Amino acid sequence: FFFQAEDGIRDYKVTGVQTCTLPISSLSITAEVGAQVTVFRDGVSVGSATETSKGNYNFTSADLSDGVYAFTVKATDKAGNMSAASTPLTITIDTAALAPSLRLAVDTGSSASDGITRNSVVLVSGLEAGAIWSYSINGGGVWRNASGSSFNLNPGMYAAGAIQARQIDLAGNISPIGSLNQPIYIDLVPPTIALAASKTSLGTLLQNGVYVPESIAVTFTLSELCNDFKASKVVVSGGSLSSLTVDASGLIYTGTFTPTTDSTTPGVLSVGNNAITDRAGNVNIDGADANNSLSFSVNTVTPSNLPTLSVSSDQIGRAHV
């Protein structure tokens, strides 16, 4: 026997498994002239084929739902001899493709679902075997063919729904569009921090007759918001750092450095690597940069030739200095 299926669009020759986008309209069968040809679906008789010309038969199938079906035929000749069943023709009815699902490979932001990450990979699941798929990063304006099960985003901000994917399965069905339905921010740049002060030499100041170390304001300027910066992240020697505050932008911190009393030990402030973390989870790696540290020459030794005061009384009770 020879037979093939038609789905109204194309003919399928019997080469094994076939995939149709539409319900099968007919089966074309070749058998002995004048035979009675019975058609079986999954082993159950579903009717007889009609001979349309000598040795050529046609069977019109009922509409089938999506699934896999095995068709066979048997022929009975005019003498009543029945043949063995034909080799099965396996047909897959496939009338729809599902929308792919998208998610970030890793959300490294302050929460695992805020859409802010330093990992640019988007994972795509729900792809059918053998399907062709593509993705868009501008809401479907431009589609890019892809392979595997992921793609990479460029750094930047993406509106909710802008990142999309779709697939075309082996049957030619085009799926609905799957998308990331939240804003996505890809940040691959580590934050930086820079220290600054108005002078680099500190001494003493005379206040109310007492020499005290000279303090100085130090600024710490961040390249982006990093909520974990604090005084303990600053390595200090030769003095102390106090009164650290931040301005309204959240980027500029100001503290007061006071050198050690009665000392010539240089004052040093520095911020090393991994001290600050941005909202995407990137840490600073600029600890070796020149502007990540400040050095002050210090002389807070109390002068030895301080003036002294004495008071005496003369005979008429007036005080002399």
Residue pairs with C-beta under 8 A, 6 or more apart in sequence:
1 29
1 30
1 31
1 73
1 75
1 83
1 86
1 87
2 14
2 29
2 30
3 14
3 27
3 28
3 29
3 30
3 57
3 71
3 73
3 86
3 89
4 11
4 12
4 13
4 14
4 27
4 28
4 89
5 11
5 12
5 18
5 20
5 24
5 26
5 27
5 28
5 71
5 89
5 91
6 12
6 24
6 25
6 26
6 27
6 28
7 20
7 21
7 22
7 23
7 24
7 25
8 22
8 25
9 21
9 22
11 28
12 18
12 20
12 91
14 87
14 89
16 90
17 90
17 91
17 92
18 89
18 90
18 91
18 92
19 91
19 92
19 94
19 170
19 171
20 91
20 92
20 93
20 94
20 171
21 94
21 95
21 171
21 172
21 173
22 95
23 61
23 63
23 64
23 93
23 95
24 61
24 64
24 91
24 93
25 60
25 61
26 58
26 59
26 60
26 61
27 39
27 49
27 58
27 59
27 61
27 71
27 89
28 56
28 57
28 58
29 37
29 39
29 49
29 56
29 57
29 58
29 59
29 73
30 55
30 56
30 57
31 37
31 49
31 55
31 57
31 73
31 75
31 83
32 55
32 75
32 77
33 51
33 54
33 55
34 51
34 77
34 78
35 51
35 75
35 76
35 77
35 78
36 48
36 75
36 76
37 48
37 49
37 51
37 57
37 59
37 73
37 74
37 75
38 45
38 47
38 48
38 49
38 73
38 74
38 75
38 76
39 45
39 46
39 47
39 48
39 49
39 59
39 71
39 72
39 73
40 46
40 71
40 72
40 73
40 74
40 85
41 61
41 69
41 70
41 71
42 69
42 70
43 70
43 72
46 61
46 62
47 59
48 59
49 57
49 58
49 59
49 73
50 57
50 58
50 59
51 57
52 58
64 93
65 93
66 93
66 94
66 95
66 96
67 92
67 93
68 90
68 91
68 92
68 93
69 90
69 91
69 92
69 93
70 88
70 89
70 90
70 91
71 88
71 89
71 90
71 91
72 85
72 86
72 87
72 88
72 89
73 85
73 86
74 82
74 83
74 84
74 85
74 86
75 82
75 83
76 82
76 83
92 171
94 169
94 170
94 171
94 173
95 171
95 173
96 173
96 175
97 128
97 131
97 167
97 168
97 169
97 171
97 173
97 174
97 175
98 126
98 128
98 175
98 176
99 126
99 166
99 175
99 176
99 177
99 178
100 124
100 125
100 126
100 127
100 133
100 165
100 166
100 167
100 175
100 178
101 124
101 125
101 126
101 178
102 122
102 123
102 124
102 163
102 164
102 165
102 178
102 179
102 180
103 122
103 123
103 125
103 180
104 115
104 117
104 119
104 121
104 122
104 123
104 180
104 184
105 119
105 121
105 122
105 123
105 150
106 117
106 119
106 121
107 113
107 114
107 115
107 116
107 117
107 119
108 116
108 117
108 118
108 119
108 280
108 281
109 115
109 116
109 117
109 185
109 279
109 280
109 281
110 116
110 279
115 180
115 182
115 183
115 184
115 185
116 184
116 185
116 187
116 279
116 280
117 184
117 185
117 186
117 187
117 280
117 281
118 186
118 187
118 188
118 280
118 281
118 282
120 152
120 153
120 154
120 155
120 186
120 188
121 150
121 151
121 152
121 153
122 135
122 150
122 151
122 152
122 153
122 163
122 180
123 149
123 150
124 133
124 135
124 146
124 149
124 150
124 151
124 165
124 178
125 149
126 178
127 133
127 149
127 167
128 167
128 169
128 170
129 170
130 169
130 170
131 167
131 168
131 169
131 170
132 145
132 167
132 168
133 145
133 146
133 165
133 166
133 167
133 168
134 143
134 144
134 145
134 146
134 165
134 166
134 167
135 143
135 144
135 146
135 151
135 163
135 164
135 165
135 166
136 142
136 143
136 144
136 162
136 163
136 164
136 165
137 153
137 154
137 158
137 162
137 163
138 162
139 159
139 161
139 162
139 164
140 164
140 177
143 166
144 151
146 165
153 163
153 184
153 186
154 186
155 186
155 187
155 188
155 189
156 185
156 186
157 183
157 184
157 185
158 180
158 183
158 184
158 185
158 186
159 183
160 180
160 181
160 182
160 183
161 179
161 180
161 181
162 179
162 180
162 184
163 179
163 180
163 184
164 177
164 178
164 179
164 180
165 177
165 178
165 179
166 174
166 175
166 176
166 177
166 178
167 174
167 175
168 174
168 175
169 175
185 280
186 280
187 278
187 279
187 280
187 282
188 280
188 282
189 282
190 278
190 282
190 283
190 284
190 285
190 286
191 222
191 223
191 224
191 226
191 276
191 277
191 278
191 282
191 283
191 284
192 222
192 223
192 284
192 286
192 289
193 220
193 221
193 222
193 223
193 229
193 271
193 275
193 276
193 284
193 286
193 292
194 220
194 221
194 289
194 291
194 292
195 218
195 219
195 220
195 269
195 270
195 271
195 291
195 292
195 293
195 294
196 218
196 219
196 221
196 291
196 294
197 216
197 217
197 218
197 219
197 257
197 294
197 296
198 216
198 217
199 216
199 296
200 294
200 295
200 296
200 297
201 296
201 297
201 298
202 213
202 214
202 215
202 216
202 259
202 267
202 296
202 297
202 298
202 299
202 300
203 214
203 298
203 299
203 300
204 211
204 212
204 213
204 214
204 299
204 300
204 301
204 302
204 303
205 211
205 212
205 213
205 214
211 300
211 302
211 303
212 261
213 239
213 258
213 259
213 260
213 261
213 298
213 300
214 259
214 300
215 256
215 257
215 258
215 259
216 256
216 257
216 296
217 254
217 255
217 256
217 257
218 241
218 254
218 255
218 256
218 257
218 269
218 294
219 252
219 253
219 254
220 229
220 234
220 252
220 253
220 254
220 255
220 271
221 251
221 252
221 253
222 229
222 250
222 251
222 252
222 253
222 276
223 251
224 251
224 278
224 279
225 250
225 251
225 278
225 279
226 276
226 277
226 278
226 279
226 284
227 250
227 279
228 276
228 277
229 253
229 275
229 276
230 244
231 241
231 242
231 244
231 255
233 271
233 275
233 276
234 241
234 255
234 269
234 270
234 271
235 268
235 269
235 270
235 271
235 272
236 257
236 267
236 268
236 269
237 265
237 266
237 267
237 268
238 259
238 260
238 263
238 265
238 266
238 267
238 268
238 296
238 298
239 257
239 258
239 259
239 260
239 267
239 296
239 298
240 257
240 258
240 260
241 255
241 256
241 257
241 269
242 255
242 256
242 258
243 255
243 256
244 253
244 254
244 255
245 253
245 254
245 255
246 252
246 253
246 254
247 253
247 254
257 267
257 269
257 294
257 296
259 265
259 267
259 296
259 298
259 300
260 267
260 298
260 300
261 300
262 300
262 301
262 302
263 298
263 300
263 301
264 298
264 299
264 300
264 301
265 298
266 295
266 296
266 297
266 298
267 294
267 295
267 296
267 298
268 293
268 294
268 295
268 296
269 293
269 294
270 287
270 292
270 293
270 294
271 284
271 287
271 292
271 293
272 287
272 292
273 283
273 284
273 285
273 286
273 287
273 288
274 283
274 284
274 285
274 287
275 283
275 284
275 287
276 283
276 284
277 283
277 284
286 292
309 321
310 321
311 319
311 320
311 321
312 319
312 320
313 319
313 320
314 320
